[in-house]
Amino acid sequence: MTALLVLIPVSIGMGLIGLGAFIWAMRHQQFDDLEGNAWRVIGQMETEDEKGKRDD
């Protein structure tokens, strides 16, 4: 029972830290361009493949 007196406040604190991190990310526009990074990675992979084909 005494473990609950420690675990409940710790879990609430961790939840508040997670919520704070999420709110910070939303305020700093971390989620504005969700697909841009995905397309940039694909574009970089294609150019690396083309470089490898040119070297052969």
mmCIF file of the N, C-alpha and C atoms, coordinates in Angstrom:
data_MODEL
# 
_entry.id   MODEL 
# 
loop_
_atom_site.group_PDB 
_atom_site.id 
_atom_site.type_symbol 
_atom_site.label_atom_id 
_atom_site.label_alt_id 
_atom_site.label_comp_id 
_atom_site.label_asym_id 
_atom_site.label_entity_id 
_atom_site.label_seq_id 
_atom_site.pdbx_PDB_ins_code 
_atom_site.Cartn_x 
_atom_site.Cartn_y 
_atom_site.Cartn_z 
_atom_site.occupancy 
_atom_site.B_iso_or_equiv 
_atom_site.pdbx_formal_charge 
_atom_site.auth_seq_id 
_atom_site.auth_comp_id 
_atom_site.auth_asym_id 
_atom_site.auth_atom_id 
_atom_site.pdbx_PDB_model_num 
ATOM 1   N N  . MET A 1 1  ? 0.825  -1.200 0.000   1.00 0.00 ? 1  MET A N  1 
ATOM 2   C CA . MET A 1 1  ? 0.000  0.000  0.000   1.00 0.00 ? 1  MET A CA 1 
ATOM 3   C C  . MET A 1 1  ? 0.864  1.256  0.000   1.00 0.00 ? 1  MET A C  1 
ATOM 4   N N  . THR A 1 2  ? 1.999  1.200  0.696   1.00 0.00 ? 2  THR A N  1 
ATOM 5   C CA . THR A 1 2  ? 2.862  2.380  0.726   1.00 0.00 ? 2  THR A CA 1 
ATOM 6   C C  . THR A 1 2  ? 3.504  2.627  -0.638  1.00 0.00 ? 2  THR A C  1 
ATOM 7   N N  . ALA A 1 3  ? 3.646  1.558  -1.430  1.00 0.00 ? 3  ALA A N  1 
ATOM 8   C CA . ALA A 1 3  ? 4.199  1.734  -2.777  1.00 0.00 ? 3  ALA A CA 1 
ATOM 9   C C  . ALA A 1 3  ? 3.276  2.597  -3.627  1.00 0.00 ? 3  ALA A C  1 
ATOM 10  N N  . LEU A 1 4  ? 1.977  2.471  -3.413  1.00 0.00 ? 4  LEU A N  1 
ATOM 11  C CA . LEU A 1 4  ? 1.028  3.289  -4.169  1.00 0.00 ? 4  LEU A CA 1 
ATOM 12  C C  . LEU A 1 4  ? 1.179  4.769  -3.847  1.00 0.00 ? 4  LEU A C  1 
ATOM 13  N N  . LEU A 1 5  ? 1.575  5.071  -2.623  1.00 0.00 ? 5  LEU A N  1 
ATOM 14  C CA . LEU A 1 5  ? 1.769  6.471  -2.248  1.00 0.00 ? 5  LEU A CA 1 
ATOM 15  C C  . LEU A 1 5  ? 2.931  7.100  -3.020  1.00 0.00 ? 5  LEU A C  1 
ATOM 16  N N  . VAL A 1 6  ? 3.825  6.273  -3.506  1.00 0.00 ? 6  VAL A N  1 
ATOM 17  C CA . VAL A 1 6  ? 4.946  6.764  -4.315  1.00 0.00 ? 6  VAL A CA 1 
ATOM 18  C C  . VAL A 1 6  ? 4.614  6.667  -5.799  1.00 0.00 ? 6  VAL A C  1 
ATOM 19  N N  . LEU A 1 7  ? 4.050  5.543  -6.212  1.00 0.00 ? 7  LEU A N  1 
ATOM 20  C CA . LEU A 1 7  ? 3.840  5.290  -7.631  1.00 0.00 ? 7  LEU A CA 1 
ATOM 21  C C  . LEU A 1 7  ? 2.780  6.191  -8.258  1.00 0.00 ? 7  LEU A C  1 
ATOM 22  N N  . ILE A 1 8  ? 1.722  6.492  -7.538  1.00 0.00 ? 8  ILE A N  1 
ATOM 23  C CA . ILE A 1 8  ? 0.667  7.338  -8.107  1.00 0.00 ? 8  ILE A CA 1 
ATOM 24  C C  . ILE A 1 8  ? 1.175  8.751  -8.390  1.00 0.00 ? 8  ILE A C  1 
ATOM 25  N N  . PRO A 1 9  ? 1.829  9.433  -7.449  1.00 0.00 ? 9  PRO A N  1 
ATOM 26  C CA . PRO A 1 9  ? 2.358  10.769 -7.784  1.00 0.00 ? 9  PRO A CA 1 
ATOM 27  C C  . PRO A 1 9  ? 3.432  10.733 -8.879  1.00 0.00 ? 9  PRO A C  1 
ATOM 28  N N  . VAL A 1 10 ? 4.254  9.681  -8.892  1.00 0.00 ? 10 VAL A N  1 
ATOM 29  C CA . VAL A 1 10 ? 5.279  9.568  -9.938  1.00 0.00 ? 10 VAL A CA 1 
ATOM 30  C C  . VAL A 1 10 ? 4.622  9.412  -11.306 1.00 0.00 ? 10 VAL A C  1 
ATOM 31  N N  . SER A 1 11 ? 3.602  8.589  -11.403 1.00 0.00 ? 11 SER A N  1 
ATOM 32  C CA . SER A 1 11 ? 2.934  8.389  -12.691 1.00 0.00 ? 11 SER A CA 1 
ATOM 33  C C  . SER A 1 11 ? 2.193  9.649  -13.130 1.00 0.00 ? 11 SER A C  1 
ATOM 34  N N  . ILE A 1 12 ? 1.590  10.359 -12.198 1.00 0.00 ? 12 ILE A N  1 
ATOM 35  C CA . ILE A 1 12 ? 0.932  11.625 -12.546 1.00 0.00 ? 12 ILE A CA 1 
ATOM 36  C C  . ILE A 1 12 ? 1.970  12.640 -13.012 1.00 0.00 ? 12 ILE A C  1 
ATOM 37  N N  . GLY A 1 13 ? 3.104  12.686 -12.337 1.00 0.00 ? 13 GLY A N  1 
ATOM 38  C CA . GLY A 1 13 ? 4.178  13.596 -12.743 1.00 0.00 ? 13 GLY A CA 1 
ATOM 39  C C  . GLY A 1 13 ? 4.707  13.279 -14.130 1.00 0.00 ? 13 GLY A C  1 
ATOM 40  N N  . MET A 1 14 ? 4.896  11.994 -14.421 1.00 0.00 ? 14 MET A N  1 
ATOM 41  C CA . MET A 1 14 ? 5.371  11.607 -15.751 1.00 0.00 ? 14 MET A CA 1 
ATOM 42  C C  . MET A 1 14 ? 4.346  11.947 -16.821 1.00 0.00 ? 14 MET A C  1 
ATOM 43  N N  . GLY A 1 15 ? 3.077  11.779 -16.508 1.00 0.00 ? 15 GLY A N  1 
ATOM 44  C CA . GLY A 1 15 ? 2.026  12.153 -17.453 1.00 0.00 ? 15 GLY A CA 1 
ATOM 45  C C  . GLY A 1 15 ? 2.017  13.644 -17.722 1.00 0.00 ? 15 GLY A C  1 
ATOM 46  N N  . LEU A 1 16 ? 2.223  14.440 -16.674 1.00 0.00 ? 16 LEU A N  1 
ATOM 47  C CA . LEU A 1 16 ? 2.264  15.893 -16.852 1.00 0.00 ? 16 LEU A CA 1 
ATOM 48  C C  . LEU A 1 16 ? 3.485  16.323 -17.662 1.00 0.00 ? 16 LEU A C  1 
ATOM 49  N N  . ILE A 1 17 ? 4.601  15.636 -17.472 1.00 0.00 ? 17 ILE A N  1 
ATOM 50  C CA . ILE A 1 17 ? 5.790  15.939 -18.275 1.00 0.00 ? 17 ILE A CA 1 
ATOM 51  C C  . ILE A 1 17 ? 5.523  15.619 -19.747 1.00 0.00 ? 17 ILE A C  1 
ATOM 52  N N  . GLY A 1 18 ? 4.900  14.491 -20.014 1.00 0.00 ? 18 GLY A N  1 
ATOM 53  C CA . GLY A 1 18 ? 4.552  14.128 -21.391 1.00 0.00 ? 18 GLY A CA 1 
ATOM 54  C C  . GLY A 1 18 ? 3.578  15.104 -22.010 1.00 0.00 ? 18 GLY A C  1 
ATOM 55  N N  . LEU A 1 19 ? 2.581  15.515 -21.241 1.00 0.00 ? 19 LEU A N  1 
ATOM 56  C CA . LEU A 1 19 ? 1.621  16.501 -21.734 1.00 0.00 ? 19 LEU A CA 1 
ATOM 57  C C  . LEU A 1 19 ? 2.308  17.829 -22.013 1.00 0.00 ? 19 LEU A C  1 
ATOM 58  N N  . GLY A 1 20 ? 3.213  18.224 -21.132 1.00 0.00 ? 20 GLY A N  1 
ATOM 59  C CA . GLY A 1 20 ? 3.962  19.462 -21.343 1.00 0.00 ? 20 GLY A CA 1 
ATOM 60  C C  . GLY A 1 20 ? 4.816  19.398 -22.598 1.00 0.00 ? 20 GLY A C  1 
ATOM 61  N N  . ALA A 1 21 ? 5.458  18.254 -22.849 1.00 0.00 ? 21 ALA A N  1 
ATOM 62  C CA . ALA A 1 21 ? 6.269  18.095 -24.057 1.00 0.00 ? 21 ALA A CA 1 
ATOM 63  C C  . ALA A 1 21 ? 5.403  18.159 -25.306 1.00 0.00 ? 21 ALA A C  1 
ATOM 64  N N  . PHE A 1 22 ? 4.226  17.565 -25.250 1.00 0.00 ? 22 PHE A N  1 
ATOM 65  C CA . PHE A 1 22 ? 3.311  17.609 -26.390 1.00 0.00 ? 22 PHE A CA 1 
ATOM 66  C C  . PHE A 1 22 ? 2.840  19.028 -26.659 1.00 0.00 ? 22 PHE A C  1 
ATOM 67  N N  . ILE A 1 23 ? 2.461  19.745 -25.613 1.00 0.00 ? 23 ILE A N  1 
ATOM 68  C CA . ILE A 1 23 ? 2.008  21.132 -25.783 1.00 0.00 ? 23 ILE A CA 1 
ATOM 69  C C  . ILE A 1 23 ? 3.141  21.999 -26.311 1.00 0.00 ? 23 ILE A C  1 
ATOM 70  N N  . TRP A 1 24 ? 4.367  21.787 -25.817 1.00 0.00 ? 24 TRP A N  1 
ATOM 71  C CA . TRP A 1 24 ? 5.513  22.540 -26.322 1.00 0.00 ? 24 TRP A CA 1 
ATOM 72  C C  . TRP A 1 24 ? 5.711  22.284 -27.819 1.00 0.00 ? 24 TRP A C  1 
ATOM 73  N N  . ALA A 1 25 ? 5.607  21.013 -28.226 1.00 0.00 ? 25 ALA A N  1 
ATOM 74  C CA . ALA A 1 25 ? 5.792  20.665 -29.633 1.00 0.00 ? 25 ALA A CA 1 
ATOM 75  C C  . ALA A 1 25 ? 4.712  21.302 -30.496 1.00 0.00 ? 25 ALA A C  1 
ATOM 76  N N  . MET A 1 26 ? 3.487  21.347 -30.004 1.00 0.00 ? 26 MET A N  1 
ATOM 77  C CA . MET A 1 26 ? 2.412  21.970 -30.778 1.00 0.00 ? 26 MET A CA 1 
ATOM 78  C C  . MET A 1 26 ? 2.622  23.473 -30.903 1.00 0.00 ? 26 MET A C  1 
ATOM 79  N N  . ARG A 1 27 ? 3.071  24.114 -29.850 1.00 0.00 ? 27 ARG A N  1 
ATOM 80  C CA . ARG A 1 27 ? 3.289  25.565 -29.892 1.00 0.00 ? 27 ARG A CA 1 
ATOM 81  C C  . ARG A 1 27 ? 4.474  25.947 -30.766 1.00 0.00 ? 27 ARG A C  1 
ATOM 82  N N  . HIS A 1 28 ? 5.449  25.075 -30.888 1.00 0.00 ? 28 HIS A N  1 
ATOM 83  C CA . HIS A 1 28 ? 6.620  25.367 -31.717 1.00 0.00 ? 28 HIS A CA 1 
ATOM 84  C C  . HIS A 1 28 ? 6.485  24.775 -33.116 1.00 0.00 ? 28 HIS A C  1 
ATOM 85  N N  . GLN A 1 29 ? 5.267  24.423 -33.499 1.00 0.00 ? 29 GLN A N  1 
ATOM 86  C CA . GLN A 1 29 ? 4.918  23.961 -34.846 1.00 0.00 ? 29 GLN A CA 1 
ATOM 87  C C  . GLN A 1 29 ? 5.780  22.795 -35.321 1.00 0.00 ? 29 GLN A C  1 
ATOM 88  N N  . GLN A 1 30 ? 5.941  21.805 -34.464 1.00 0.00 ? 30 GLN A N  1 
ATOM 89  C CA . GLN A 1 30 ? 6.713  20.625 -34.823 1.00 0.00 ? 30 GLN A CA 1 
ATOM 90  C C  . GLN A 1 30 ? 5.929  19.687 -35.736 1.00 0.00 ? 30 GLN A C  1 
ATOM 91  N N  . PHE A 1 31 ? 4.609  19.856 -35.818 1.00 0.00 ? 31 PHE A N  1 
ATOM 92  C CA . PHE A 1 31 ? 3.778  18.947 -36.593 1.00 0.00 ? 31 PHE A CA 1 
ATOM 93  C C  . PHE A 1 31 ? 3.161  19.626 -37.804 1.00 0.00 ? 31 PHE A C  1 
ATOM 94  N N  . ASP A 1 32 ? 3.733  20.722 -38.287 1.00 0.00 ? 32 ASP A N  1 
ATOM 95  C CA . ASP A 1 32 ? 3.143  21.437 -39.411 1.00 0.00 ? 32 ASP A CA 1 
ATOM 96  C C  . ASP A 1 32 ? 3.279  20.677 -40.724 1.00 0.00 ? 32 ASP A C  1 
ATOM 97  N N  . ASP A 1 33 ? 4.447  20.149 -41.012 1.00 0.00 ? 33 ASP A N  1 
ATOM 98  C CA . ASP A 1 33 ? 4.706  19.503 -42.293 1.00 0.00 ? 33 ASP A CA 1 
ATOM 99  C C  . ASP A 1 33 ? 4.971  18.021 -42.060 1.00 0.00 ? 33 ASP A C  1 
ATOM 100 N N  . LEU A 1 34 ? 3.908  17.235 -42.027 1.00 0.00 ? 34 LEU A N  1 
ATOM 101 C CA . LEU A 1 34 ? 4.055  15.824 -41.700 1.00 0.00 ? 34 LEU A CA 1 
ATOM 102 C C  . LEU A 1 34 ? 4.594  15.006 -42.864 1.00 0.00 ? 34 LEU A C  1 
ATOM 103 N N  . GLU A 1 35 ? 4.276  15.386 -44.095 1.00 0.00 ? 35 GLU A N  1 
ATOM 104 C CA . GLU A 1 35 ? 4.694  14.588 -45.236 1.00 0.00 ? 35 GLU A CA 1 
ATOM 105 C C  . GLU A 1 35 ? 5.978  15.088 -45.877 1.00 0.00 ? 35 GLU A C  1 
ATOM 106 N N  . GLY A 1 36 ? 6.390  16.297 -45.588 1.00 0.00 ? 36 GLY A N  1 
ATOM 107 C CA . GLY A 1 36 ? 7.575  16.860 -46.223 1.00 0.00 ? 36 GLY A CA 1 
ATOM 108 C C  . GLY A 1 36 ? 8.831  16.061 -45.947 1.00 0.00 ? 36 GLY A C  1 
ATOM 109 N N  . ASN A 1 37 ? 9.046  15.684 -44.696 1.00 0.00 ? 37 ASN A N  1 
ATOM 110 C CA . ASN A 1 37 ? 10.242 14.914 -44.350 1.00 0.00 ? 37 ASN A CA 1 
ATOM 111 C C  . ASN A 1 37 ? 10.226 13.538 -45.007 1.00 0.00 ? 37 ASN A C  1 
ATOM 112 N N  . ALA A 1 38 ? 9.068  12.928 -45.097 1.00 0.00 ? 38 ALA A N  1 
ATOM 113 C CA . ALA A 1 38 ? 8.979  11.612 -45.728 1.00 0.00 ? 38 ALA A CA 1 
ATOM 114 C C  . ALA A 1 38 ? 9.370  11.696 -47.199 1.00 0.00 ? 38 ALA A C  1 
ATOM 115 N N  . TRP A 1 39 ? 8.901  12.712 -47.892 1.00 0.00 ? 39 TRP A N  1 
ATOM 116 C CA . TRP A 1 39 ? 9.250  12.848 -49.309 1.00 0.00 ? 39 TRP A CA 1 
ATOM 117 C C  . TRP A 1 39 ? 10.714 13.230 -49.484 1.00 0.00 ? 39 TRP A C  1 
ATOM 118 N N  . ARG A 1 40 ? 11.274 14.002 -48.553 1.00 0.00 ? 40 ARG A N  1 
ATOM 119 C CA . ARG A 1 40 ? 12.690 14.357 -48.644 1.00 0.00 ? 40 ARG A CA 1 
ATOM 120 C C  . ARG A 1 40 ? 13.578 13.131 -48.492 1.00 0.00 ? 40 ARG A C  1 
ATOM 121 N N  . VAL A 1 41 ? 13.200 12.210 -47.610 1.00 0.00 ? 41 VAL A N  1 
ATOM 122 C CA . VAL A 1 41 ? 13.981 10.988 -47.427 1.00 0.00 ? 41 VAL A CA 1 
ATOM 123 C C  . VAL A 1 41 ? 13.940 10.150 -48.694 1.00 0.00 ? 41 VAL A C  1 
ATOM 124 N N  . ILE A 1 42 ? 12.771 10.019 -49.300 1.00 0.00 ? 42 ILE A N  1 
ATOM 125 C CA . ILE A 1 42 ? 12.648 9.245  -50.537 1.00 0.00 ? 42 ILE A CA 1 
ATOM 126 C C  . ILE A 1 42 ? 13.474 9.898  -51.637 1.00 0.00 ? 42 ILE A C  1 
ATOM 127 N N  . GLY A 1 43 ? 13.439 11.217 -51.716 1.00 0.00 ? 43 GLY A N  1 
ATOM 128 C CA . GLY A 1 43 ? 14.224 11.919 -52.724 1.00 0.00 ? 43 GLY A CA 1 
ATOM 129 C C  . GLY A 1 43 ? 15.709 11.711 -52.531 1.00 0.00 ? 43 GLY A C  1 
ATOM 130 N N  . GLN A 1 44 ? 16.176 11.693 -51.296 1.00 0.00 ? 44 GLN A N  1 
ATOM 131 C CA . GLN A 1 44 ? 17.593 11.470 -51.023 1.00 0.00 ? 44 GLN A CA 1 
ATOM 132 C C  . GLN A 1 44 ? 17.996 10.044 -51.367 1.00 0.00 ? 44 GLN A C  1 
ATOM 133 N N  . MET A 1 45 ? 17.114 9.096  -51.132 1.00 0.00 ? 45 MET A N  1 
ATOM 134 C CA . MET A 1 45 ? 17.432 7.709  -51.453 1.00 0.00 ? 45 MET A CA 1 
ATOM 135 C C  . MET A 1 45 ? 17.570 7.531  -52.959 1.00 0.00 ? 45 MET A C  1 
ATOM 136 N N  . GLU A 1 46 ? 16.695 8.180  -53.731 1.00 0.00 ? 46 GLU A N  1 
ATOM 137 C CA . GLU A 1 46 ? 16.764 8.060  -55.182 1.00 0.00 ? 46 GLU A CA 1 
ATOM 138 C C  . GLU A 1 46 ? 18.051 8.666  -55.713 1.00 0.00 ? 46 GLU A C  1 
ATOM 139 N N  . THR A 1 47 ? 18.458 9.810  -55.179 1.00 0.00 ? 47 THR A N  1 
ATOM 140 C CA . THR A 1 47 ? 19.687 10.429 -55.668 1.00 0.00 ? 47 THR A CA 1 
ATOM 141 C C  . THR A 1 47 ? 20.902 9.597  -55.286 1.00 0.00 ? 47 THR A C  1 
ATOM 142 N N  . GLU A 1 48 ? 20.892 8.952  -54.125 1.00 0.00 ? 48 GLU A N  1 
ATOM 143 C CA . GLU A 1 48 ? 22.002 8.083  -53.746 1.00 0.00 ? 48 GLU A CA 1 
ATOM 144 C C  . GLU A 1 48 ? 22.064 6.866  -54.659 1.00 0.00 ? 48 GLU A C  1 
ATOM 145 N N  . ASP A 1 49 ? 20.898 6.318  -55.035 1.00 0.00 ? 49 ASP A N  1 
ATOM 146 C CA . ASP A 1 49 ? 20.875 5.186  -55.955 1.00 0.00 ? 49 ASP A CA 1 
ATOM 147 C C  . ASP A 1 49 ? 21.411 5.593  -57.317 1.00 0.00 ? 49 ASP A C  1 
ATOM 148 N N  . GLU A 1 50 ? 21.050 6.777  -57.773 1.00 0.00 ? 50 GLU A N  1 
ATOM 149 C CA . GLU A 1 50 ? 21.530 7.258  -59.064 1.00 0.00 ? 50 GLU A CA 1 
ATOM 150 C C  . GLU A 1 50 ? 23.034 7.467  -59.038 1.00 0.00 ? 50 GLU A C  1 
ATOM 151 N N  . LYS A 1 51 ? 23.576 7.933  -57.925 1.00 0.00 ? 51 LYS A N  1 
ATOM 152 C CA . LYS A 1 51 ? 25.025 8.112  -57.807 1.00 0.00 ? 51 LYS A CA 1 
ATOM 153 C C  . LYS A 1 51 ? 25.736 6.771  -57.904 1.00 0.00 ? 51 LYS A C  1 
ATOM 154 N N  . GLY A 1 52 ? 25.174 5.759  -57.268 1.00 0.00 ? 52 GLY A N  1 
ATOM 155 C CA . GLY A 1 52 ? 25.773 4.431  -57.316 1.00 0.00 ? 52 GLY A CA 1 
ATOM 156 C C  . GLY A 1 52 ? 25.764 3.858  -58.725 1.00 0.00 ? 52 GLY A C  1 
ATOM 157 N N  . LYS A 1 53 ? 24.710 4.099  -59.478 1.00 0.00 ? 53 LYS A N  1 
ATOM 158 C CA . LYS A 1 53 ? 24.622 3.602  -60.847 1.00 0.00 ? 53 LYS A CA 1 
ATOM 159 C C  . LYS A 1 53 ? 25.616 4.329  -61.748 1.00 0.00 ? 53 LYS A C  1 
ATOM 160 N N  . ARG A 1 54 ? 25.842 5.608  -61.496 1.00 0.00 ? 54 ARG A N  1 
ATOM 161 C CA . ARG A 1 54 ? 26.774 6.372  -62.318 1.00 0.00 ? 54 ARG A CA 1 
ATOM 162 C C  . ARG A 1 54 ? 28.210 5.923  -62.085 1.00 0.00 ? 54 ARG A C  1 
ATOM 163 N N  . ASP A 1 55 ? 28.534 5.513  -60.848 1.00 0.00 ? 55 ASP A N  1 
ATOM 164 C CA . ASP A 1 55 ? 29.902 5.117  -60.528 1.00 0.00 ? 55 ASP A CA 1 
ATOM 165 C C  . ASP A 1 55 ? 30.267 3.766  -61.139 1.00 0.00 ? 55 ASP A C  1 
ATOM 166 N N  . ASP A 1 56 ? 29.260 2.934  -61.413 1.00 0.00 ? 56 ASP A N  1 
ATOM 167 C CA . ASP A 1 56 ? 29.541 1.580  -61.931 1.00 0.00 ? 56 ASP A CA 1 
ATOM 168 C C  . ASP A 1 56 ? 29.989 1.596  -63.338 1.00 0.00 ? 56 ASP A C  1 
# 
